[in-house]
Amino acid sequence: MIAAMERATAQLPADVKVIPGHGQLSNLDDVRAFTTMLKETSAAVQKDLDAHKTLEQMKQEKILEPWKKWSGDFVKADAFIETLYNSLTGTKGEFLKHN
């Protein structure tokens, strides 16, 4: 997803208006900020994976707390941690129903 966001951002005009599936009308700076958040949260999960922490430990430690402004009704922090964990470990996991 990060690579796709970076490719899309490189092709968008500076004055673009982005209509997300969830949330408010956005602009190029918002897309860049979202991409940065994806990179940072992925790195946070990878760091804990490298430290041999379990998914449950990551959830209990609330490792995504610094990015809580991105959490909302659609995707809760624990579900996002699990999504990142599954992506980084290649775990298929169960379908996570988001609100």
Summary of the structure (lengths in Angstrom):
residues: 99
radius of gyration: 14.5
end to end distance: 20.3
largest distance: 43.5
contacts: 226
relative contact order: 0.12
helix: 59%
strand: 2%
